[in-house]
Amino acid sequence: MNQDNRYDCIIVGGGLAGLSLSVLLAKANLKVLVIEKKSYPFHKVCGEYISMESWDFLLRLGLPLETLNLPKINRLRLTSIEGTAVEEVLEPGGFGLSRYELENMLFKLAAMNGVTFTLNTTASVYKIGIDFFQVTTSAGIFKGKILCAAYGKHAFGNFHKPAVGPENWVGVKYHIRHSFPDDSIALHNFNGGYCGISKIENQTHCLCYLVKASQLRRYANQIKDLEQGELYKNPYLKDIFEKAQFLFEKPLTVSNVTFSVKKPIVDHVFYLGDSAGTIAPLSGNGMSNAFRSANILSECIVKYIQGISTMPELEHEYTVRWHAAFRRRITSGRLIQYFFCKPGLTRFFILIVKYLKPLRNFIIQQTHGESF
Ligand SMILES: Cc1cc2nc3c(=O)[nH]c(=O)nc-3n(C[C@H](O)[C@H](O)[C@H](O)COP(=O)(O)OP(=O)(O)OC[C@H]3O[C@@H](n4cnc5c(N)ncnc54)[C@H](O)[C@@H]3O)c2cc1C
């Protein structure tokens, strides 16, 4: 084993959770390796609405958000299948930025701070040795004192597999040009799912929907047929699909999406972001959860590396803080998604948002947190 292949911390997955953790640990002088199966920049299925609670964190990390002239989003529009609509102020709101740009900026920031990357590299399994982990990848074997799993929704090898959720979803994304207002995000309901639209950089909007896999199967997995057969029934969606200029040749898709609380630590491996628990996209907070979990984990690891805590104390602290921050949010997000996706209940949901401000604020509080 070449000593160059030994790290203080190995992070499997260079998405938002893995990249932001890598920057924080490198700033604390740890030798960090990120294993990422793709190479930057690349697109990802996501609504690309980032809740405001991450703004200060990203500035602290070193992203020049203020210079990017990003759309600030503080209005929420909800529509039901038959076209009932409500528009309300959205607090605390958010901003729009594509994953293509965001992850590329974080990648450059991490590299600038001394993080080592092995790109186009798929991790497969890990082994636990005495005081180290050994990770086997398509680019060779790497060793690290600490192993962090930030590979997102889909587990592999002997990494922790979550219990299969009750419902399996498919995500579909487009970048479009459309006159939809810059300061708003809309969630449009359709039979078997919902579709979001909000602005990102470059006079572009992100149009992204989540549909039950069983509903897509009814259309023989043909996305265009599903859109015409179900999404077009909502007049707002029909208007968007008919009038927008579509910038991708074909939609980007992700399948086998489930929403469940997994576990923050298994076998002494630290899980963060979606690999520890996936929140329903309608909460608009999965990305902030990824950042927040990286922030919590980095604080715990740095204390351990500085000799302030032992490994059992590190594991205990991360477990307690992770559950306090995310368990309720993920469960609430799934419940809210359930109500919003039941056509009979969507109207009721919209009425709540319109007339019952305390209840609306309570729903938002269940899936959001303070800025950090
Ligand atoms: C349809 C949809 C819409 C969404 N919309 C929003 C939204 O508008 N706002 C919001 O806040 N959240 C949204 N989310 C949630 C958000 O996308 C996730 O919560 C967020 O991406 C989690 O980041 P992560 O770093 O944990 O995982 P990911 O971003 O999935 O990153 C994981 C990384 O690991 C890499 N990887 C995977 N396997 C391996 C392997 N074996 N070896 C090496 N690398 C590997 C992947 O290539 C990837 O880069 C949405 C999700 C979906 C499905």
The ligand as a MOL file (V3000), in Angstrom:
LIG
                    3D

  0  0  0     0  0            999 V3000
M  V30 BEGIN CTAB
M  V30 COUNTS 53 58 0 0 0
M  V30 BEGIN ATOM
M  V30 1 C -37.0410 14.9290 -7.9840 0
M  V30 2 C -36.2510 15.5540 -6.8660 0
M  V30 3 C -36.3140 16.9360 -6.6780 0
M  V30 4 C -35.6040 17.5350 -5.6340 0
M  V30 5 N -35.6840 18.8840 -5.4760 0
M  V30 6 C -35.0550 19.4900 -4.4450 0
M  V30 7 C -35.1130 20.8990 -4.2580 0
M  V30 8 O -35.6940 21.6400 -5.0520 0
M  V30 9 N -34.4940 21.4240 -3.1710 0
M  V30 10 C -33.7920 20.6670 -2.2730 0
M  V30 11 O -33.2420 21.2100 -1.2950 0
M  V30 12 N -33.6830 19.3200 -2.4440 0
M  V30 13 C -34.2910 18.7200 -3.5020 0
M  V30 14 N -34.1600 17.3730 -3.6980 0
M  V30 15 C -33.3270 16.5980 -2.7560 0
M  V30 16 C -31.8340 16.7890 -3.0480 0
M  V30 17 O -31.5780 16.5930 -4.4240 0
M  V30 18 C -31.0020 15.8030 -2.2160 0
M  V30 19 O -31.4410 15.8280 -0.8850 0
M  V30 20 C -29.5120 16.1340 -2.2760 0
M  V30 21 O -29.0530 15.9420 -3.5940 0
M  V30 22 C -28.7030 15.2430 -1.3380 0
M  V30 23 O -27.3340 15.4790 -1.5530 0
M  V30 24 P -26.2890 14.3120 -1.2650 0
M  V30 25 O -24.9540 14.9300 -1.3730 0
M  V30 26 O -26.6450 13.5860 -0.0220 0
M  V30 27 O -26.5100 13.2460 -2.4360 0
M  V30 28 P -26.2800 13.3840 -3.9970 0
M  V30 29 O -26.4500 14.7600 -4.4520 0
M  V30 30 O -27.1270 12.3180 -4.6100 0
M  V30 31 O -24.7350 13.0170 -4.1890 0
M  V30 32 C -24.2480 11.7100 -4.1050 0
M  V30 33 C -23.0010 11.5870 -4.9710 0
M  V30 34 O -22.4160 10.2990 -4.7830 0
M  V30 35 C -21.9790 9.7840 -6.0300 0
M  V30 36 N -21.9740 8.3290 -5.9270 0
M  V30 37 C -23.0520 7.5070 -5.8260 0
M  V30 38 N -22.6450 6.2170 -5.7430 0
M  V30 39 C -21.2840 6.2310 -5.7830 0
M  V30 40 C -20.2700 5.2140 -5.7520 0
M  V30 41 N -20.5780 3.9090 -5.6640 0
M  V30 42 N -18.9830 5.6010 -5.8280 0
M  V30 43 C -18.6450 6.9200 -5.9430 0
M  V30 44 N -19.5670 7.9210 -5.9790 0
M  V30 45 C -20.8490 7.5740 -5.8980 0
M  V30 46 C -23.0020 10.3280 -7.0340 0
M  V30 47 O -22.4780 10.3950 -8.3560 0
M  V30 48 C -23.3070 11.7150 -6.4440 0
M  V30 49 O -22.5170 12.7410 -7.0180 0
M  V30 50 C -34.8320 16.7400 -4.7490 0
M  V30 51 C -34.7510 15.3530 -4.9500 0
M  V30 52 C -35.4530 14.7650 -5.9950 0
M  V30 53 C -35.3660 13.2730 -6.1850 0
M  V30 END ATOM
M  V30 BEGIN BOND
M  V30 1 1 1 2
M  V30 2 1 2 3
M  V30 3 2 2 52
M  V30 4 2 3 4
M  V30 5 1 4 5
M  V30 6 1 4 50
M  V30 7 2 5 6
M  V30 8 1 6 7
M  V30 9 1 6 13
M  V30 10 2 7 8
M  V30 11 1 7 9
M  V30 12 1 9 10
M  V30 13 2 10 11
M  V30 14 1 10 12
M  V30 15 2 12 13
M  V30 16 1 13 14
M  V30 17 1 14 15
M  V30 18 1 14 50
M  V30 19 1 15 16
M  V30 20 1 16 17
M  V30 21 1 16 18
M  V30 22 1 18 19
M  V30 23 1 18 20
M  V30 24 1 20 21
M  V30 25 1 20 22
M  V30 26 1 22 23
M  V30 27 1 23 24
M  V30 28 2 24 25
M  V30 29 1 24 26
M  V30 30 1 24 27
M  V30 31 1 27 28
M  V30 32 2 28 29
M  V30 33 1 28 30
M  V30 34 1 28 31
M  V30 35 1 31 32
M  V30 36 1 32 33
M  V30 37 1 33 34
M  V30 38 1 33 48
M  V30 39 1 34 35
M  V30 40 1 35 36
M  V30 41 1 35 46
M  V30 42 1 36 37
M  V30 43 1 36 45
M  V30 44 2 37 38
M  V30 45 1 38 39
M  V30 46 1 39 40
M  V30 47 2 39 45
M  V30 48 1 40 41
M  V30 49 2 40 42
M  V30 50 1 42 43
M  V30 51 2 43 44
M  V30 52 1 44 45
M  V30 53 1 46 47
M  V30 54 1 46 48
M  V30 55 1 48 49
M  V30 56 2 50 51
M  V30 57 1 51 52
M  V30 58 1 52 53
M  V30 END BOND
M  V30 END CTAB
M  END
